[in-house]
Amino acid sequence: MIKAKQLRVVAGAYLSGMGYYVEVLPEIPNTALKPDVIGIKPKLEQVKLRLENKGGAPTGFLHLLSEDEWTPTESVVEKTGFNEDFVKAVLRDSEEDGWIKSKTEPEGKTFWKIDGYRLPAEECVMMCCGPEDPLGALDILESLKGCFNRGYLIFPYQVDKEFLDRCFQKDIGVLVFDERIVCFREIVPATHLAIKNFKDYSTICEKMVVDNYVIRSGEYF
């Protein structure tokens, strides 16, 4: 029977074949938990902006700003813990790149607002291999909810109905890989979930866009 190591590679190839940018055993911000596979569906016009014109966006700062309201520099300093000069330098660079805009009041206070920033991906899929520890794999996806749109457990064998019902109740899908016909079958559809952790989600997307572009273009040689 196919092992988890091979299963995650097959799952990654499965997503890649559908146009996703993929990473195996990715680092997820602010947690030690790792899904086996993560895939993002890139918005190609946004990928082009980042790699040819603007560069990556500072998601650690952007998640503190709004498109609708002005945020003072002091608020960003307080929430990040960085000194004011560093915060202003990063925000000014982002303004030059076109991600945000600023205004300065007569008393000298500077305020910031998101301007041209758009996420570089339209969907994020996370997968965990379930053969060795199905409950543990399910717990990982449960813990990472808010950072992905669809979550799947993947197996190289048929799964009992009780466990399938449990996954269904938790909005997690189940894919079974059939070695004989080299194909995944969706046993339980994954519910499309809203992104609630914008900071970590945008950080994941920005990193994967850059990493995949560099590797696909051969710039690492």
C-alpha positions in Angstrom: 0.0 0.0 0.0 1.2 3.5 -0.8 2.7 5.3 2.2 2.1 8.9 3.4 5.3 10.2 1.8 4.3 9.0 -1.6 0.7 9.9 -1.0 1.5 13.6 -0.4 3.6 13.8 -3.5 0.8 12.3 -5.6 -1.7 14.7 -4.0 0.6 17.6 -4.8 0.8 16.5 -8.4 -3.0 16.2 -8.5 -3.4 19.8 -7.4 -0.6 21.1 -9.6 -2.2 19.4 -12.6 -5.3 21.6 -11.9 -3.3 24.8 -12.0 -2.6 25.2 -8.3 0.8 26.4 -6.9 1.7 23.6 -4.5 4.0 23.1 -1.6 4.6 19.9 0.4 4.9 20.1 4.2 4.7 23.9 4.2 5.5 26.1 7.2 2.3 27.7 8.4 2.6 31.1 10.2 2.2 31.2 14.0 1.9 27.4 14.5 4.0 24.3 14.5 1.2 22.4 12.7 1.9 21.3 9.1 -0.5 20.0 6.5 0.9 17.5 4.1 0.0 19.5 1.1 -1.1 23.0 0.4 -2.2 24.5 -2.9 -3.3 28.0 -3.9 -5.0 28.9 -7.2 -3.0 31.9 -8.3 -4.5 35.1 -9.9 -2.0 35.4 -12.7 -2.4 39.1 -13.1 -1.5 39.6 -9.4 1.5 37.2 -9.8 2.7 39.4 -12.6 2.4 42.5 -10.6 4.5 41.1 -7.7 7.2 39.5 -9.7 7.6 42.1 -12.5 6.6 45.4 -10.9 5.9 45.7 -7.2 7.5 42.8 -5.5 6.0 40.9 -2.5 3.6 42.7 -0.2 4.4 43.1 3.5 1.4 41.1 4.9 2.6 41.5 8.5 1.6 45.2 8.1 -1.2 45.1 5.6 -3.4 43.0 7.8 -3.5 45.8 10.3 -4.8 48.3 7.7 -8.3 48.7 6.1 -9.6 49.7 2.7 -12.3 51.8 4.3 -10.7 53.6 7.3 -7.5 55.4 7.9 -5.1 53.8 10.5 -2.6 56.0 12.4 1.1 55.0 12.4 1.0 54.7 16.2 -1.6 51.9 16.0 0.7 49.9 13.6 3.6 50.5 15.9 1.7 49.3 19.0 0.4 46.2 17.3 3.7 45.1 15.7 6.0 46.1 18.5 8.5 47.6 16.0 9.9 51.1 16.4 8.3 53.9 14.5 11.1 54.6 12.1 11.1 51.0 10.9 7.3 50.9 10.6 7.2 54.1 8.6 10.0 52.9 6.3 8.1 49.7 5.5 4.9 51.5 4.9 6.5 54.1 2.7 8.1 51.3 0.6 4.6 49.7 0.3 3.2 53.1 -0.7 5.8 53.4 -3.5 4.9 49.9 -4.7 1.2 51.0 -4.8 -0.1 48.6 -2.1 -1.2 51.4 0.3 -1.7 55.2 0.5 -1.1 57.7 3.2 -2.3 61.1 4.4 -0.7 63.5 6.9 -2.8 65.7 9.1 -1.8 69.3 9.9 -0.6 68.3 13.3 1.9 65.9 11.7 0.2 62.6 12.3 0.3 60.1 9.4 -2.5 57.7 8.5 -2.5 54.7 6.2 -5.1 52.9 4.1 -5.0 49.9 1.8 -5.1 51.1 -1.8 -4.1 48.7 -4.6 -3.5 45.5 -2.6 -5.3 42.4 -3.7 -4.6 38.8 -2.7 -2.6 36.9 -5.3 -4.8 33.8 -5.0 -8.5 33.0 -5.3 -8.5 29.7 -3.3 -6.4 27.8 -0.9 -6.7 24.0 -0.4 -5.0 22.1 2.5 -4.6 18.4 2.6 -3.5 16.0 5.3 -2.6 12.3 4.9 -4.8 10.1 7.0 -3.4 6.5 6.8 -1.3 6.5 10.0 -3.3 8.8 12.2 -6.7 9.8 10.7 -7.9 11.6 13.9 -4.7 13.5 14.2 -4.8 14.6 10.6 -8.4 15.7 11.1 -7.4 17.7 14.2 -4.7 19.5 12.2 -7.2 20.7 9.6 -9.7 21.6 12.3 -7.0 23.7 14.0 -6.0 25.5 10.7 -9.6 26.5 9.7 -9.7 30.1 8.8 -6.5 29.8 6.7 -8.0 27.7 3.9 -11.1 27.5 1.7 -11.2 23.7 1.3 -9.6 21.0 3.5 -9.2 17.3 2.6 -8.1 14.2 4.3 -6.5 11.8 1.8 -6.3 8.0 2.1 -4.9 5.1 0.0 -7.8 2.9 1.1 -11.6 2.9 1.7 -12.7 4.7 4.9 -15.5 3.5 7.2 -18.8 5.4 7.2 -18.6 6.5 10.8 -15.3 8.4 10.1 -16.7 9.8 6.8 -19.7 11.2 8.7 -17.4 12.8 11.2 -15.5 14.5 8.4 -18.7 15.7 6.8 -19.9 17.2 10.1 -16.7 19.1 10.4 -16.9 20.4 6.7 -13.7 18.4 5.8 -13.6 16.5 2.6 -12.2 13.0 1.9 -10.2 11.9 -1.1 -9.3 8.2 -1.7 -6.4 7.4 -4.0 -6.9 4.3 -6.1 -3.5 2.9 -7.1 -4.9 0.6 -9.7 -6.3 3.3 -11.9 -4.0 6.1 -10.5 -6.9 8.4 -9.6 -8.4 10.3 -6.7 -12.0 9.8 -5.9 -13.9 12.4 -3.8 -15.8 10.4 -1.2 -16.8 13.4 0.8 -17.0 16.9 -0.8 -15.2 19.6 1.1 -17.2 22.6 2.2 -16.0 25.9 0.8 -15.1 27.9 3.9 -14.6 31.7 4.3 -11.1 33.0 5.1 -11.2 34.3 8.7 -7.4 34.6 9.4 -6.5 37.1 6.7 -3.0 37.7 8.1 -1.8 34.1 7.9 -3.7 33.4 4.7 -2.2 36.3 2.9 1.3 35.4 4.2 0.9 31.9 2.9 -0.3 33.1 -0.5 2.5 35.7 -0.9 5.2 33.2 0.0 3.9 30.5 -2.3 3.6 32.9 -5.2 7.2 34.0 -4.9 8.6 30.5 -4.2 6.7 28.8 -7.1 7.6 31.6 -9.5 11.3 31.3 -8.7 11.4 27.6 -9.1 9.2 27.4 -12.2 11.2 30.1 -13.9 14.5 28.4 -13.1 15.9 31.4 -11.4 17.4 29.3 -8.6 20.0 27.8 -11.0 
